């Protein structure tokens, strides 16, 4: 199964990976790989959301707001991120 996957031609950069895996699933190919892909394909390939959260936390917890409880900081960050 791995050999079959490795000999596939490379997909163009502008192709849709979701469509590729849906086609392979419908054809009944690469079942073990499809299970892994459906589990991990949603992971972002960037650290931007994490860095934005740390930046927001740094702005929220400052000298002027040093008495905020950890629970309140968590709630404010959650609301800020999901608003």
N, C-alpha and C positions, 0 to 999 in steps of 0.2 A: 504494500500500500504506500509506504514512504517513497519507494522508487518511482511509482506511478506519479506521485505528486511532484517529485523532483524533476521529472522529465517534461512536465508541462511547460509550454512556452510562457515567457514573461508577459504579464498583462500590461497594456498601455497605462501610463500614469493617470490619464483622465478617466479610466474605467471605474466602475462602481464595485467595490469589493463585496458589498451586500448582495448585489445581483449575481456575482460570480459564485458565492457560497450557496445562494438559493438554487442556482442552476445545478450545482454539484449535488446538493441535497435531493433535488427532484429526480436527478439521474441515479441516485442511490450510490454515489461514490464518496469515498473518504469519510465514512461514518465516524470513526474515532476522532478524526481531525475536526469534523463539523461540531462535535460536542465541545471540544476545546475552544473553537472559534466563537461559538455562541456564548460561551461563558466569559471570555476575555476580550472580545472585540470592542466592548463598550468602554474599556479603560482608556482615558485620554492619553495621548502621547506627548503631553506637555505638562509642565509644572506651573503654568500660569495661574490656574484657579487657587492652588495652594499659596503661591506668592501673593496673590491679591488678598487672600484671607489674612495672612500675616501682616500685610500692609495695613489693612483695615483695623486689625487688633492693635497695631502700634499707634494708630491715630486715635483709637478709642481709649486706650489706657495711657494716660499722660499724667503729667504733674498735677493738672487741674482736676483730674478724675481718678485719683489714686485710691479713693475709698470705695470704689465699686467692688461688690462681691464677685467672686468667680462665677457664680450662677448667673448674676445679672450680665456679666461680660459675655458669657456663652449665649444668653438669650438675645442680647443686642446684636451680636455677630450673626446669629442665626437669622434674625429678622432682616438685617442688612443684606445678607447674601440671598435670601429667598423672597425679598419684597418685589 
